[in-house]
Amino acid sequence: RPGRELIAMTTSTTAPATRPRDTATAPALRLEGVRVAYPDGRHADGSPRTATALDDARVSVDRGEFTVVLGPSGSGKSTLLSVAAGLVVPDAGRVMIEGADLTALEEQARTAVRREQVGIVFQQPNLLPALSVIDQLMVTAHLSGLRGRRLRAERDGALELLERVGMAEYATRLPHELSGGQRQRVNIARALFTRPAVLLVDEPTSALDHDRARSIVDLLIAITRELSVATIMVTHDGEFAEDADQVIRLRDGRIQPESA
């Protein structure tokens, strides 16, 4: 599926990009007239056929705003997240993060913006089985070669985030020692470790029962407010739309008006 490119995001050690910003007036995330199409076989006459995953998508999310994206399978939800993360470059339109136009950047600079400004909470936590909870967050710092005072400062920050998500007391546990809800909480803390402006959340409650799902969404809302991050959560569960500052409904790649 096109949107599964989210899973392919890896840690990068590319130097930060130098980019103009207008953070005083710009929303944390803005999509302007975004269109994404994918190859979809050929017509009977042999000419190439395409399928439109997003068509003229327009989204604006401010810091501290919790946005829910609803729609059936194949409606474009995962593609929307992939575009917002800078993992997919749209065929038309612009993607702005904190005033930086991702569509105008080369791949290296786009990767740097994504690493610094975007956190992604995957549907499945995909925690590294051999690493403790705190080292799930610290792995990038270790790979970057941080030592001494700087490494200790990063560890303090990791512990603070684990405290925020209710997982500090489990910092030395391994993933197999955690419940599904606890692993998702670690997943959220890991996504927030770089203090991003934008948090993209892909079906975080799909494998959880109702009570654990409710607690995860409540946590995401609290984090959105406390850390002033712009959060977009994709979900099939319309119940959570009631909690949102903004609801985006997708059908066949198009955002539906509220009356639809």
Backbone bond lengths (Angstrom), bond angles and torsions (degrees), N, CA, C in turn:
res aa  C-N    CA-C-N  psi(-1)  N-CA   C-N-CA  omega(-1)  CA-C   N-CA-C  phi
1 R - - - 1.468 - - 1.517 109.71 -
2 P 1.331 118.07 143.46 1.464 120.46 -176.25 1.507 113.89 -55.42
3 G 1.336 118.28 -43.61 1.450 121.05 -174.30 1.506 114.26 -70.94
4 R 1.346 117.10 -10.74 1.461 118.31 -178.28 1.514 112.78 -69.25
5 E 1.332 118.21 -2.58 1.453 120.77 175.34 1.513 111.39 -62.02
6 L 1.331 117.88 -16.69 1.463 119.82 174.51 1.506 111.31 -55.91
7 I 1.334 117.22 -35.62 1.451 120.85 -175.73 1.527 110.86 -69.32
8 A 1.327 116.97 -19.73 1.447 120.55 -174.53 1.518 113.23 -84.05
9 M 1.333 118.48 -2.06 1.452 119.67 -178.49 1.519 110.26 -66.60
10 T 1.332 117.47 128.30 1.447 121.83 -179.84 1.509 109.79 -124.05
11 T 1.325 116.16 163.13 1.458 121.50 178.07 1.515 110.27 -67.49
12 S 1.310 116.53 136.28 1.460 121.61 179.26 1.513 109.79 -121.50
13 T 1.320 116.01 145.71 1.453 120.31 176.33 1.516 111.11 -109.52
14 T 1.336 116.09 19.17 1.458 120.97 178.06 1.520 110.59 -62.28
15 A 1.337 117.45 141.98 1.457 121.50 178.82 1.516 110.30 -62.70
16 P 1.341 118.01 146.55 1.461 120.92 -179.77 1.518 112.44 -57.25
17 A 1.314 115.76 146.32 1.456 120.27 179.95 1.514 110.43 -81.56
18 T 1.317 115.72 146.43 1.457 120.98 170.62 1.512 107.24 -91.99
19 R 1.323 117.81 120.18 1.450 119.84 -173.13 1.524 110.63 -147.20
20 P 1.312 117.91 146.32 1.463 120.33 176.10 1.505 110.43 -72.91
21 R 1.328 117.27 145.02 1.458 121.77 177.29 1.518 109.93 -137.61
22 D 1.308 114.77 152.21 1.450 121.41 171.34 1.519 106.67 -132.61
23 T 1.337 115.69 68.08 1.457 121.27 -172.26 1.524 112.59 -73.38
24 A 1.339 118.23 -15.90 1.459 120.40 -177.40 1.529 111.16 -70.24
25 T 1.344 116.19 -33.51 1.454 119.44 -176.05 1.527 113.41 -116.42
26 A 1.324 118.13 -22.48 1.457 120.78 -175.38 1.518 111.24 -79.88
27 P 1.351 117.74 144.27 1.462 119.70 171.24 1.525 109.10 -66.65
28 A 1.319 116.34 160.81 1.463 119.19 179.09 1.523 110.56 -62.59
29 L 1.333 116.53 -37.92 1.463 121.22 179.42 1.517 109.65 -136.19
30 R 1.325 115.89 132.71 1.465 120.22 175.00 1.528 108.95 -141.39
31 L 1.320 115.98 129.63 1.456 122.29 170.01 1.517 107.44 -110.65
32 E 1.326 116.40 129.16 1.460 121.52 -176.83 1.524 110.03 -121.69
33 G 1.318 117.68 108.37 1.461 122.11 174.59 1.517 113.80 57.85
34 V 1.326 117.35 40.58 1.463 121.52 -174.46 1.526 111.25 -77.13
35 R 1.310 114.42 131.35 1.467 121.03 175.26 1.525 108.77 -129.01
36 V 1.342 115.66 133.47 1.461 122.16 177.25 1.523 108.02 -133.84
37 A 1.327 116.00 127.00 1.465 121.07 176.49 1.524 108.75 -128.44
38 Y 1.332 115.89 149.56 1.453 121.89 -178.71 1.527 109.98 -125.06
39 P 1.337 117.19 150.10 1.472 119.58 174.11 1.523 110.56 -57.73
40 D 1.330 116.39 139.28 1.471 120.84 -177.41 1.526 109.80 -141.75
41 G 1.328 114.99 54.69 1.465 120.03 178.49 1.514 112.49 76.95
42 R 1.316 114.34 -152.36 1.473 119.94 -176.91 1.535 110.77 -134.92
43 H 1.325 114.13 152.95 1.455 120.50 174.03 1.528 109.99 -73.21
44 A 1.311 116.35 170.76 1.467 121.19 -179.88 1.521 112.09 -58.44
45 D 1.340 117.39 -30.00 1.466 120.12 -179.83 1.527 112.49 -84.67
46 G 1.349 116.70 2.90 1.459 120.28 177.36 1.506 114.91 92.85
47 S 1.328 117.94 -7.91 1.467 120.18 179.98 1.527 109.87 -74.23
48 P 1.339 117.40 149.16 1.463 119.92 -177.54 1.529 112.18 -66.10
49 R 1.309 115.50 143.75 1.462 121.97 178.84 1.517 108.46 -114.91
50 T 1.322 116.73 144.37 1.461 120.82 178.42 1.528 110.39 -123.89
51 A 1.331 114.16 155.31 1.469 121.19 174.09 1.521 107.22 -116.39
52 T 1.321 116.58 129.92 1.457 121.07 -178.92 1.525 109.77 -87.53
53 A 1.344 115.89 116.99 1.466 121.11 -179.36 1.523 111.35 -88.49
54 L 1.328 117.02 -34.60 1.460 122.45 174.74 1.522 108.11 -137.48
55 D 1.313 116.07 139.54 1.458 120.62 -176.72 1.528 109.27 -135.22
56 D 1.332 116.10 108.33 1.465 122.73 177.71 1.533 112.01 56.23
57 A 1.332 115.81 45.05 1.471 120.41 -179.72 1.523 110.30 -74.47
58 R 1.345 115.31 130.36 1.461 122.15 179.71 1.517 108.04 -130.52
59 V 1.340 114.85 115.90 1.469 121.40 -175.37 1.518 108.66 -136.89
60 S 1.322 116.65 140.62 1.461 121.57 175.04 1.522 108.23 -139.83
61 V 1.346 116.02 124.92 1.463 121.16 -178.72 1.526 108.82 -132.64
62 D 1.318 115.87 125.25 1.457 121.56 178.77 1.520 110.90 -90.18
63 R 1.324 115.49 161.76 1.469 120.08 172.13 1.531 109.00 -59.73
64 G 1.326 115.75 140.99 1.450 121.18 -179.94 1.514 113.68 81.04
65 E 1.341 117.55 5.69 1.461 122.12 -177.77 1.524 110.30 -107.21
66 F 1.329 116.71 132.89 1.462 123.70 -179.49 1.522 108.62 -105.40
67 T 1.332 115.87 114.77 1.460 122.51 -176.17 1.519 109.97 -114.63
68 V 1.319 116.46 134.38 1.464 122.70 178.27 1.522 108.69 -110.08
69 V 1.336 116.48 134.36 1.460 122.98 176.55 1.525 108.19 -111.09
70 L 1.329 116.15 122.38 1.459 123.19 -179.49 1.516 110.30 -117.40
71 G 1.327 115.31 152.08 1.459 120.18 175.36 1.507 110.10 162.17
72 P 1.334 117.64 156.43 1.466 121.03 179.48 1.525 111.00 -70.13
73 S 1.331 116.07 169.21 1.465 120.74 175.47 1.521 109.40 -57.99
74 G 1.331 115.71 136.86 1.451 120.61 -179.89 1.510 114.94 83.42
75 S 1.336 117.06 6.86 1.464 119.72 -177.60 1.523 112.84 -83.43
76 G 1.347 117.30 -12.70 1.470 120.56 179.19 1.518 114.16 112.45
77 K 1.329 117.88 6.89 1.472 120.43 -175.85 1.525 111.87 -62.23
78 S 1.334 116.94 -49.33 1.466 119.92 -178.27 1.526 111.56 -67.56
79 T 1.333 116.43 -34.99 1.462 119.05 176.22 1.519 110.72 -64.89
80 L 1.322 116.84 -38.86 1.461 120.68 177.01 1.526 110.72 -58.10
81 L 1.338 117.23 -44.86 1.463 120.15 178.27 1.524 110.92 -65.10
82 S 1.326 117.56 -41.80 1.465 120.96 -179.27 1.525 111.64 -62.22
83 V 1.325 116.19 -40.05 1.471 121.02 177.88 1.523 109.82 -67.56
84 A 1.337 116.75 -44.71 1.465 120.33 -179.53 1.522 111.58 -62.63
85 A 1.327 116.90 -30.64 1.465 121.31 179.72 1.523 112.81 -81.56
86 G 1.323 117.78 -9.14 1.462 120.16 -176.83 1.511 112.77 80.44
87 L 1.341 117.41 13.73 1.459 120.98 178.33 1.519 112.06 -83.80
88 V 1.318 116.01 -25.46 1.465 122.32 176.06 1.521 107.76 -123.50
89 V 1.327 116.68 127.37 1.465 121.23 176.56 1.528 107.93 -89.55
90 P 1.320 118.33 123.44 1.467 119.92 -176.46 1.525 112.38 -68.33
91 D 1.313 115.04 156.33 1.465 120.60 176.21 1.517 111.30 -73.33
92 A 1.322 116.75 -25.76 1.463 121.97 177.68 1.518 108.09 -151.30
93 G 1.331 116.38 156.83 1.454 121.59 178.30 1.524 112.98 94.13
94 R 1.325 114.94 -178.53 1.463 121.17 -177.31 1.526 110.16 -129.76
95 V 1.338 114.57 150.29 1.463 122.68 174.78 1.515 107.47 -124.01
96 M 1.326 116.91 115.82 1.461 121.99 -176.47 1.520 109.99 -112.47
97 I 1.331 116.96 129.54 1.462 122.58 173.24 1.518 108.03 -123.45
98 E 1.333 115.45 117.16 1.466 120.72 -178.33 1.525 111.49 51.13
99 G 1.301 116.80 38.71 1.457 121.29 177.60 1.509 115.36 85.11
100 A 1.341 117.93 -4.98 1.466 121.38 178.59 1.527 109.14 -93.60
101 D 1.333 116.58 127.83 1.458 122.02 -179.69 1.522 109.36 -86.16
102 L 1.333 116.92 102.53 1.466 120.78 -177.42 1.517 111.80 -62.61
103 T 1.337 116.99 -32.45 1.460 119.81 -176.65 1.527 111.95 -70.68
104 A 1.331 117.38 -14.73 1.461 120.94 179.74 1.528 112.26 -97.00
105 L 1.339 117.42 -1.27 1.455 121.78 -175.35 1.526 111.52 -99.32
106 E 1.339 115.34 149.45 1.461 119.92 170.65 1.529 108.80 -70.98
107 E 1.322 116.27 164.52 1.470 121.02 -173.72 1.531 112.35 -57.07
108 Q 1.326 117.66 -41.39 1.464 120.70 -178.56 1.524 111.46 -62.58
109 A 1.326 116.40 -45.04 1.462 120.36 179.56 1.525 111.09 -69.16
110 R 1.324 116.82 -36.62 1.462 120.66 178.46 1.537 110.48 -64.41
111 T 1.325 116.08 -38.98 1.466 120.76 177.38 1.526 110.67 -63.13
112 A 1.329 116.57 -39.61 1.462 120.28 179.95 1.527 111.20 -65.10
113 V 1.339 117.26 -42.18 1.469 120.42 177.24 1.525 109.78 -61.97
114 R 1.332 116.65 -43.77 1.456 120.45 -179.90 1.532 110.66 -61.22
115 R 1.317 116.41 -43.93 1.462 119.77 -178.07 1.523 111.78 -64.70
116 E 1.332 116.91 -37.55 1.457 121.00 -175.64 1.525 113.03 -85.20
117 Q 1.334 117.35 -34.60 1.470 120.62 -165.95 1.522 115.19 -115.04
118 V 1.327 118.40 -7.64 1.465 120.99 -175.15 1.523 110.13 -125.81
119 G 1.332 116.05 128.37 1.456 121.68 170.67 1.522 108.30 -111.50
120 I 1.349 116.57 140.80 1.459 120.81 -179.26 1.520 109.64 -123.70
121 V 1.321 114.95 127.32 1.462 121.95 173.71 1.524 106.76 -103.33
122 F 1.316 115.95 110.48 1.448 120.96 -176.74 1.527 111.73 -77.46
123 Q 1.327 115.03 157.41 1.461 120.86 177.73 1.529 110.72 -58.15
124 Q 1.332 116.72 -44.73 1.456 122.13 173.77 1.524 107.60 -105.10
125 P 1.338 118.62 131.90 1.463 120.41 -174.73 1.532 115.03 -58.25
126 N 1.353 118.33 -31.07 1.465 120.68 177.77 1.523 112.43 50.72
127 L 1.328 116.33 43.74 1.458 119.86 176.86 1.522 109.68 -73.52
128 L 1.332 115.70 148.65 1.465 120.80 179.69 1.528 108.70 -75.53
129 P 1.321 118.73 119.41 1.468 121.34 -168.87 1.517 115.00 -62.62
130 A 1.335 118.35 -25.86 1.460 120.68 -176.11 1.523 113.20 -90.47
131 L 1.336 117.63 -4.16 1.464 120.79 -176.05 1.517 111.06 -104.67
132 S 1.333 115.40 143.15 1.461 120.92 175.17 1.523 109.71 -68.96
133 V 1.316 115.32 169.30 1.462 120.68 -179.98 1.519 111.34 -55.42
134 I 1.326 117.74 -49.09 1.469 118.82 -177.19 1.518 111.39 -67.68
135 D 1.322 117.88 -33.21 1.462 119.55 -179.86 1.524 112.38 -73.90
136 Q 1.342 117.85 -17.72 1.465 119.52 171.67 1.526 109.77 -60.23
137 L 1.344 115.87 -35.71 1.459 121.13 178.74 1.524 111.38 -82.61
138 M 1.318 116.33 -33.91 1.463 121.46 -171.76 1.527 114.01 -85.36
139 V 1.322 117.91 -7.75 1.456 119.75 -172.22 1.530 112.37 -57.78
140 T 1.338 116.97 -39.39 1.470 119.54 179.76 1.517 111.51 -64.95
141 A 1.338 117.02 -40.51 1.469 120.76 178.13 1.515 110.78 -61.95
142 H 1.331 116.58 -41.45 1.470 120.01 178.35 1.521 110.94 -65.17
143 L 1.337 116.65 -44.00 1.465 120.08 -179.29 1.522 111.61 -66.42
144 S 1.344 116.79 -27.10 1.466 120.77 178.85 1.523 112.47 -78.63
145 G 1.339 116.84 -6.48 1.454 120.96 177.36 1.507 114.87 83.24
146 L 1.336 118.08 17.64 1.458 119.85 179.00 1.522 110.32 -66.69
147 R 1.333 115.50 142.38 1.458 120.95 179.91 1.530 109.01 -142.02
148 G 1.318 116.54 166.90 1.450 122.79 171.44 1.507 114.09 60.58
149 R 1.335 116.05 -133.06 1.454 122.16 -173.76 1.523 112.13 -60.85
150 R 1.319 117.40 -40.89 1.463 120.15 -178.56 1.530 111.04 -65.54
151 L 1.330 116.66 -39.08 1.459 119.57 178.55 1.526 110.96 -67.37
152 R 1.326 116.47 -38.66 1.468 119.85 178.14 1.530 110.82 -64.88
153 A 1.335 116.44 -38.12 1.462 120.05 178.34 1.532 110.34 -64.30
154 E 1.330 116.75 -40.37 1.455 120.14 177.42 1.528 110.98 -64.14
155 R 1.331 115.67 -39.09 1.466 119.44 179.39 1.529 110.85 -65.99
156 D 1.322 116.57 -39.30 1.469 119.89 176.73 1.532 110.25 -61.31
157 G 1.332 115.78 -41.39 1.459 119.87 178.03 1.521 111.93 -64.56
158 A 1.333 116.47 -38.53 1.466 120.44 177.99 1.524 110.72 -64.37
159 L 1.312 117.10 -42.48 1.465 120.82 178.92 1.527 111.23 -64.89
160 E 1.328 116.18 -36.95 1.467 119.98 177.98 1.533 110.86 -63.34
161 L 1.331 116.64 -42.09 1.458 120.21 178.36 1.527 111.40 -66.55
162 L 1.326 116.42 -41.02 1.457 119.39 177.95 1.524 110.68 -63.07
163 E 1.322 116.79 -34.85 1.461 120.56 175.78 1.537 109.83 -63.89
164 R 1.321 116.87 -41.40 1.464 121.31 -178.96 1.524 112.15 -62.57
165 V 1.338 115.88 -34.23 1.471 119.02 -177.67 1.528 112.03 -97.60
166 G 1.325 116.93 8.61 1.456 120.78 176.34 1.515 115.12 76.60
167 M 1.342 117.23 26.68 1.464 120.18 -176.06 1.515 113.68 -122.87
168 A 1.333 119.26 10.65 1.464 120.97 -177.06 1.523 111.95 -60.89
169 E 1.331 117.13 -37.89 1.468 119.60 -177.45 1.527 112.21 -71.82
170 Y 1.326 117.12 -10.07 1.462 121.29 179.10 1.530 111.57 -106.66
171 A 1.313 118.01 16.46 1.470 122.42 -171.52 1.520 113.55 -57.04
172 T 1.324 118.03 -30.66 1.464 120.19 -177.63 1.529 113.32 -97.74
173 R 1.340 116.96 1.62 1.471 120.52 -179.72 1.529 110.40 -76.09
174 L 1.329 115.50 155.52 1.456 122.24 173.31 1.534 109.38 -94.43
175 P 1.332 117.85 158.02 1.465 120.26 -175.75 1.527 114.48 -53.58
176 H 1.331 117.98 -38.22 1.462 119.33 -176.94 1.528 112.50 -69.18
177 E 1.320 116.58 -11.20 1.457 120.87 178.58 1.528 112.23 -92.63
178 L 1.324 117.40 3.90 1.461 122.37 -176.32 1.522 110.85 -111.53
179 S 1.319 115.97 155.13 1.461 121.42 172.17 1.531 109.42 -78.54
180 G 1.346 115.88 170.30 1.462 119.41 179.07 1.514 112.41 -60.98
181 G 1.331 116.69 -41.05 1.460 120.31 178.59 1.517 112.29 -65.67
182 Q 1.336 116.74 -37.48 1.465 120.41 178.61 1.524 110.98 -68.18
183 R 1.328 116.67 -39.36 1.469 118.85 177.59 1.531 110.71 -63.58
184 Q 1.330 116.59 -36.94 1.463 118.71 178.46 1.522 111.22 -68.10
185 R 1.317 117.77 -33.64 1.464 120.78 176.11 1.531 110.88 -64.56
186 V 1.323 116.59 -39.99 1.476 120.06 175.41 1.525 109.87 -63.93
187 N 1.312 116.16 -40.86 1.464 122.03 177.07 1.528 111.00 -56.56
188 I 1.317 116.76 -42.69 1.466 121.86 178.81 1.526 110.43 -65.77
189 A 1.326 116.97 -45.50 1.468 120.11 179.40 1.519 110.74 -61.08
190 R 1.322 117.17 -41.52 1.465 121.08 179.25 1.525 111.11 -61.30
191 A 1.325 116.82 -41.36 1.466 120.46 -179.87 1.521 112.22 -66.21
192 L 1.331 116.88 -26.07 1.463 121.62 -177.53 1.518 113.45 -92.03
193 F 1.316 117.53 -2.88 1.466 121.14 -170.24 1.527 113.10 -62.18
194 T 1.331 117.94 -30.23 1.468 120.51 179.34 1.525 112.35 -87.90
195 R 1.343 117.40 5.87 1.474 122.74 -176.59 1.529 110.47 55.07
196 P 1.330 117.54 58.56 1.469 120.08 -175.77 1.518 112.08 -72.20
197 A 1.326 114.97 162.25 1.465 121.00 173.23 1.521 110.57 -82.14
198 V 1.339 116.27 -30.05 1.462 122.37 -174.24 1.524 109.25 -124.51
199 L 1.333 116.00 134.11 1.463 121.71 176.67 1.525 107.87 -119.82
200 L 1.327 116.63 119.72 1.459 123.29 -178.99 1.524 108.43 -108.51
201 V 1.323 116.20 124.31 1.464 121.39 -170.70 1.526 109.43 -123.55
202 D 1.324 116.42 119.19 1.458 122.17 -173.45 1.529 110.92 -105.61
203 E 1.338 117.34 101.05 1.468 123.48 175.17 1.535 112.49 46.20
204 P 1.325 118.96 58.28 1.470 120.76 -172.50 1.520 114.35 -71.41
205 T 1.336 117.61 -13.99 1.467 120.42 -173.85 1.522 113.13 -110.34
206 S 1.327 117.67 7.13 1.469 120.42 -171.49 1.523 113.12 -62.72
207 A 1.337 117.94 -29.19 1.465 120.97 -177.09 1.533 112.21 -103.09
208 L 1.340 117.55 12.09 1.460 121.12 -174.53 1.517 111.32 -113.67
209 D 1.338 116.09 152.78 1.457 119.46 173.56 1.531 109.47 -73.33
210 H 1.328 116.21 173.55 1.459 120.20 -170.86 1.523 112.24 -59.80
211 D 1.328 118.40 -45.88 1.466 120.56 -176.27 1.520 111.81 -65.67
212 R 1.329 116.99 -42.59 1.472 119.66 178.43 1.529 110.60 -68.57
213 A 1.325 116.00 -37.30 1.462 119.44 176.59 1.521 110.61 -61.48
214 R 1.329 116.63 -44.69 1.464 121.92 178.76 1.523 111.04 -58.95
215 S 1.347 117.01 -42.28 1.464 120.26 -178.52 1.524 111.43 -68.06
216 I 1.339 117.27 -34.79 1.465 120.09 178.59 1.528 110.59 -68.06
217 V 1.317 118.01 -42.96 1.464 120.62 178.78 1.526 110.40 -66.13
218 D 1.322 117.49 -41.28 1.472 120.09 176.37 1.523 110.66 -59.60
219 L 1.337 116.44 -40.32 1.465 120.52 177.96 1.529 110.70 -63.36
220 L 1.321 117.45 -44.40 1.466 120.77 -179.68 1.523 111.49 -61.90
221 I 1.319 116.15 -40.00 1.471 119.81 178.11 1.526 110.09 -64.23
222 A 1.334 116.89 -45.04 1.468 120.50 179.75 1.528 111.15 -62.42
223 I 1.324 116.68 -43.09 1.472 121.31 179.04 1.527 110.18 -62.73
224 T 1.327 116.49 -41.35 1.470 121.16 178.86 1.521 110.64 -56.19
225 R 1.328 116.20 -44.84 1.466 120.70 -179.35 1.529 111.53 -72.57
226 E 1.328 116.71 -49.51 1.467 121.15 -172.71 1.528 112.62 -65.83
227 L 1.341 116.41 -40.33 1.462 120.33 -177.08 1.523 112.19 -97.76
228 S 1.330 117.21 1.24 1.462 122.62 179.62 1.526 111.11 50.74
229 V 1.326 114.83 53.68 1.456 121.76 178.31 1.523 108.27 -108.21
230 A 1.322 117.34 147.80 1.463 122.48 176.18 1.518 108.08 -87.82
231 T 1.328 117.28 112.40 1.460 121.70 -173.83 1.516 111.39 -108.77
232 I 1.335 115.59 132.25 1.458 122.53 170.79 1.519 107.53 -120.10
233 M 1.327 116.82 121.01 1.454 121.78 178.97 1.522 110.51 -115.94
234 V 1.322 116.10 121.07 1.461 122.26 173.03 1.517 108.28 -85.82
235 T 1.327 117.03 133.99 1.462 121.07 179.34 1.521 110.30 -154.15
236 H 1.334 115.65 153.86 1.460 120.64 170.97 1.523 111.10 -91.43
237 D 1.324 116.54 -10.18 1.460 121.76 -172.03 1.524 110.61 -92.28
238 G 1.317 116.23 105.34 1.457 120.98 -178.06 1.513 113.64 -65.73
239 E 1.337 117.95 -16.57 1.462 120.63 178.75 1.520 111.49 -56.79
240 F 1.341 116.04 -36.90 1.454 119.56 -174.32 1.522 113.11 -77.25
241 A 1.324 117.14 -9.49 1.471 119.58 175.69 1.518 110.84 -63.44
242 E 1.329 116.64 -27.29 1.459 120.41 -179.78 1.525 112.06 -64.77
243 D 1.339 116.59 -22.74 1.462 121.10 -177.58 1.525 112.79 -90.13
244 A 1.316 117.25 -7.14 1.457 120.88 -169.05 1.526 112.55 -86.03
245 D 1.321 115.01 148.86 1.461 120.87 168.80 1.522 110.23 -75.64
246 Q 1.337 115.83 -26.72 1.461 121.86 -177.49 1.527 107.78 -148.69
247 V 1.317 116.66 138.45 1.465 121.78 176.97 1.519 108.79 -119.26
248 I 1.330 116.72 127.96 1.462 122.91 176.19 1.517 107.31 -111.68
249 R 1.339 116.62 121.77 1.463 121.67 179.59 1.528 108.65 -109.31
250 L 1.325 114.98 121.98 1.461 121.02 -177.89 1.522 110.58 -107.04
251 R 1.329 115.35 139.90 1.459 121.65 173.79 1.521 107.69 -145.89
252 D 1.334 116.08 120.25 1.460 121.03 179.40 1.524 112.38 53.24
253 G 1.338 115.90 38.92 1.453 120.33 174.91 1.513 115.48 84.07
254 R 1.330 117.47 -1.77 1.460 120.32 -178.95 1.514 109.99 -114.79
255 I 1.325 115.66 141.30 1.466 121.32 175.19 1.515 108.42 -78.08
256 Q 1.332 114.20 126.92 1.466 120.20 -176.12 1.534 110.94 -87.08
257 P 1.311 117.78 142.32 1.470 119.53 173.62 1.517 110.00 -64.96
258 E 1.317 116.69 158.79 1.454 121.99 -175.46 1.519 112.82 -57.81
259 S 1.311 116.82 -29.47 1.469 120.38 -177.74 1.514 113.13 -81.09
260 A 1.385 116.34 -7.21 1.481 118.87 -175.80 1.504 111.10 -74.95
